[in-house]
Amino acid sequence: MLQLMRCCFVALAVIGTASAHAADFFFKDGDVIVMIGDSITEQHQYSNFVEMWTVTRFPKWKLTFRNVGIGGDRSTGGNSRFARDVLIHKPTAMTVDFGMNDGNYTGFQEGTFNTYVGGLQGMADQAKAANIRVAWATPQPLDTDQQGSTALTGYNQTLEKYSDGVKSIAEKNGGLFVDQFHPYLAVLDSARSKGPKYDRITAGDAVHPGPPGQSLMAASILKGLSFPSLVSSAELDADGKVVAAKNCAIENISAKDGGLSFSRLDGALPFFPVDAVSILPWTPILEELNDYRLKISGLAAGKYEIRLGGKKIAEMTADQLAAGVNLASAALATGPIADQVKVVREAIERKNRYHHDSIFRGVVLNVPDWIYSAFPRDEVEAKKQVVINERLAKLPAMDAEIAKAVEMKANAYEIVPVK
């Protein structure tokens, strides 16, 4: 009876915590989310990471993500193609990320800035008419390898002023302002201050970051969206009593031979892109966005192996376990959680690659001009739309593959004394 009551308590803790920590997050269950921008968006890196973090944090939600970034685009382009590229997906929420190209890579000019803000306002008007919630993201700063202790020089000064324009649009239209410019800049400045020579820490090139920089972009955006850091938290004592459980259920507890074993059904997964770990010496975003906690009190002094799914993921002292440890990094390195996260990411990348290559770039943006001169425009557009609709119809099955990949499973934990 006591065990039954304990299980009921844990189940209620899972449900209550899951709903509570979702309350402030910009995205909601059932959302269809469009991410629009320029070539940095079309890279499908920060957008994939935002999608990965969201679906792994809320695996029971029904979510649909579509990326409609176009290389070289500006806010005016986003405004002019809004109906074609955004409204076709019937979104309930979207992120807008323009500005890098809009300032012409030169000093601030009032006329160019006004054109930029005008393009953003045009998108705001169309979004309001379609009842779409909008998160307005600033551009990220350039990461040049020039010498100096600050990155706020040259074109970055222009981009900072453009970021003020994004804020004014968000405030004017009741949208959410997401500042990724200054958090990103702070990490660059911290790295620059470490020595006389600076090498780019975000990979890629100065404009188009590689995975390290794109993970920093995603983290800054997610924080602006009020993304919850809690994955789950479990607290037990050495006798096997569950002291507290947040967003997880603990069962099959066994305390013997000075150690502890149990199964843990989490309500979420941690995530960090393995190809972005080189950014972590400069910013703790892995643990900031992934609070995956284990606390065990009352263990005898000494060291303990933490095994997940039969694999050793960490070694901790009794004092460390009593204080509580964040296992996100260890769980993402090896074992069943790392394996599941890899499968989810592959499913997301497969879906987004199909949408980009076979629909968006493959058809929407890939009809050569001579076709229109050889055939009536209305006929070409009608046939193109048939193909687009046929291929769009294949995406829900790919979304379902993501949902299946992210289904949560109980994992076996063992806390074993090191002899």
N, C-alpha and C positions, 0 to 999 in steps of 0.2 A: 504493500500500500504506500509506504514511504517512497519507494522507488517510482511508483506511478505518479505521485504528487510532484516529485522532483522533475520527471519528464514533462509533466504538464506546465510546470513553472518555466522550464527552459523553452518549450514551444511558444509560450506566450511572450517570452523575452525576445525570441526571434521575430515574431510578427510585429510587436510594438516598436522595436528598434528599427526595423526595416522601414516602417512608415515614417517614423520620427526623423530619421536622418536624411530622408528624401524630401522633406517638406520645403526646404529652401533652394533645392537644386533647380536650375533653369529648365532643364529637360524634364518631361513628365511621361509617365506610363501612357503608351498609345501614340506618342509623338511620331510624326513623319518630319524628319529634319533635313533641310537642304543647306549645304555649305558652299557659299559662292565666294569667288575671289579671282586672283590672277594666277601666274605660273607657280607661285609658292603653294597655293591651294591645289593646283592641278598636279603637283608632285605626289599627292595622295600619301603624305607622310604624317604631318600634324593632324590631318583630318582622320586618317586611320587610327592614330593614337587616341584621339578624343573618342572615337567610336569604340575602340577596344576598352578604354577605361570605363566608359559608360555601361556597355553591355555586361562587362564582368562585375561591375559594382551592383548592377540591377538585373540579374539574370532572369528574373521572372517577368520583367517588363516586355511589352511588345514595342519594339523600336525599329524605325526604318531610317537609314542614313543614305543620302545621295550627295555626291560631290559634283559641282558644276563649275570648277575653276577653269579658266582659260589663260594660257600664257600670253603675256603682254597686255592684258586687259586693264581697264581703269574703271572707276566708279560710273562714268558715263556709259561704258559698255555694259556693265551690270544692269544699269537702268534700262537700256534699250533692249536687252535680251531677256528681261525679267519674265515676261509672259511665256516665252518659248522654253526657257531653261529652268525656271523656278516653279511657276504655276502648274506646269504639266504634271508635277509630282504631288500636287494638292498638299503642300506642307502645312503643318501646324506651328512649326518653329524653324528658325534659320539663324545661321551665323554669317556675317558679312565681314570680309577682310580684304580691303583695298587700300591703296595709298603708296605702295612701293614705286609703282610706275608713274603715279599721278603727279609727282613733284618734278618730273623730268630730270632727276638726278643732278639737280643744281640748287642754287640758293633759293630761299623763299621768295615767291612772287605772288602778289595778291590776286591777280587775275586767274592764274592757274589754280590757286587754292579755292577760289570761289567756284570754279568749274567742278572741282573735286567735291565740294560740299553740295553743289547742286545735283550732282549725280547720286550722292547718298540720299538726298532728300527725295529725289524721284523714286528710288527704291523704297524709302519709308512710306511714301504715299501709296504705292502699289501694295506693299505689305499690309498696311492698315486696311485697305479696301478688301483684301483677301483674309483678314483676321489672322495674320501670321505674327507670332511673337518673334521679336528680333533681338539678337545679341550683336552689338556693334563692336567689333574688335579693331583696335589700332594696328597699324603695321608694326612689325618688329624692326629694331634698328639694324643697320648694316654691321657686319662683323669684319672689319678690315684688319690686315696684319700690320698696319702702320704703327710706328712707335707712339708712345704717350700713355699717360696714366688714366685717361678717360676716353670713352668711345663717343662721347657727345661732341663730335666735331664734324665739320663738313655737312654732308647730306643728312646726317642724323639730326642736326638742328632743324632742318626743314621738316623731317618726319615727325619730330616732337610737336611742331606747330600743327601739322596735319592731324596728329593725335588729339589735339585740343578741338579740332573741327569734328572729329568723330564723337567726342564727348558732348559737344553742343547738339549734334544731331540726335544722339540718344536721349538727352534731356528734353529736347523740343518735342520728340515724338513718343515719349513714354516707353522707350526701349531700354535695354540693359547695356550699360557701358562696360566694356571689357578692355582693360589696359594691359596689353602684353608688352608694350614698348618699354616701360620703366622697369618692370621685373627682369626682363631680358637684359636691359642695359646695366642693371645692378650686378648681374652675374659677370658680364663682360668686364666691367670696371674692377670687380674683385679679382678677376684673373690677371688683368693688366697691372694691378698693383703689386703682384708677387715678384716682379723682377724687371730688369731693364729691357728684356726682349720679350715680345708677345707673339705667340703663334696662335692662329685661329683655333678656338676651342669648339666651335660649332660645326666643323667639317663643311663639306660642300664648298660653295664659294661665298663671297661676302653678301650676296643678295639671296641666294638659295641655300639655306643650311642643309647639311646632311642630317641623319637621324639624331645625333646629339643635340643640335640646335632645334630640330623639329620637336623633340621631346620637351625641350624648354618652352617652345611655343605652346604645345599642347597643355603643359602644366600651368602656364600662365593663364591660358584661356579657361581651363577647367576651374582654377581658383576663382576667376572672375565670374564663373557660372555658379559659384557656391557648391562645388563638388564636395561631397562628404568624404573625409579621409578614412573613416572607419570601414575596414573590411569585416572583421569580427574580433571578438575578444573573449577568451576563456580563462577563468580563474578556478583552480582546484587546490585542495590540500593534499598532503602526502598520503592520507588515508583514503583518498578517492572521493571525497565529498566535493560536489560542484558548489563553489562559493558564489560565482556569478558567471553569466553567459550573455553576451550581446551579439545578436545576429548569428548565432550558431547553436547547435544542439549537441550535447555531450552524452554519450551512452556507452554501454559495454565497458565500464570502468573496472580495472583490476589493479590492486596494489599488492605487489609481492616482490621479494628479493631486493628490497630497498628502492625499487623503482615504481613506475606507474605506466599503465597502458589504457587507452580509451579510443573510441571512434569519435570523430568530430565532423558533423555535417554543417558546413559553413553556408551562410546566406549570400556570400559574394566571394570573388577571387581577387587577389592582388594582381597588379600588372605593372611591368616596366619593360620597354623594348630592349631586348638583349643587344641590339646593334647601337644602342645609345649610351652604354655604361661609361664611356669616356667623359661624359659631362658631369658625372657624379662627384669627382673631387672638387668641383667648383660650386655645386649646389646639391642640397640633400633632397631633391624632389622625389626620389624613390620612396623614402620613408615618410615624407610629408604627405604624399597622396595615398599611402598604403599603411594603415595602422592595423597590422595583423598580429594580435597580441596573445601571448601565453604567459600565465603567472601561476606558479606552483609554490606553495608555502609548506614549510615543515620538513623538507628533505634533509637528510643527514649531510653534513659538510662534505664537500668533495666535488668532483666533476661528473657531468652527465652527458651522454649522447642523446640528442634528439633525433629520433628516426621518424620519417614520414613515409608511409607505404613501404616500410622495410628498408628504406635508404637513409643513411645518416645525412642530415642536412646541416647540423650544427653541433657544437659542444659548448656547454655552459656550466658555470658553477652553481651550486645550490643558492648562493647569495644572489646571483644574477636572476635565476628563475624566481626567487622570492620577490625580487623587485619588479619583475615583469620584463619580458623581452619582446621586441618587434621582430617577428620571423619572416617578414615579407621578402627581404633579400635572399635569405636562405631557402625559402620555399620556392622561389622563382629560379633558383640555380639548378635544382635537380629534384626528381621525385614526381609524384602524380599531379601536383598542382602545376608545376612547370610544364609537364606534358600536356595537360588540358589547355593551359593558356596558349601553347604553341598551336594546338588544333584550332582554337577559336580564332587566333590571328590568321592562320592560313585560310579559314573560311571567309573572313572579312576581306582579306586581300583578293581572294578569288572572285568574290562578288563585285568588288569595286573595280577590279581589272576588267571584268566582263562589261560592266556598265560603261567604263571609260573607253575601252578599245572597240567594243562591238556596237555601242549605241551612241555615246556622246561624241567622241572623236571619229568613230567608225562611220556614222551616218549623219548625225545632226550637223557636224561641222565639216563634212567631207564630200560635199557635192560640188564638183568643179564648175567654174563659171560657164564653160562651154556647153555644159548640159542645158543650162537655162537659155542659151542662145539657139540651141538645136531643137528644143521642145518647149511647148507652152509652160510657163511658170506654174500655173495652177495644177497642171497635170503632174509635173515633177514633184511639187509639194505634197500632192495627195498620195502619190506612190511612196514618197519618202516617209510620210506619216504612217502608212500601213506597215512598213518595215520597222519603224521605231516602236509602234505599238506591239508588234509581234515579239520583238526582243525584250521590251519592257515586261511583257507577260511572263518571261522566264525568271525575273528577279525575285518574286515572292518565294519561289522554291529555294533560292540561294539564301534569302533572309531566314527561311526555316532551318536551313543547315546551320546557320550561326546560332539560332535559338537552341537547336539540339546540342550543338557542341558546348554550349555554356550551361547546360543543365547540371545542377550541383549534385555531387556524390559524396558520401561519407568517406573520410580517409582515416586510416589507422595511425595513431600516434603511439610511440613508445619513448619513455624517459628512462634510460638505462644507466646505472652507475658505471663509471669507467673504473675498471679494476686495475 
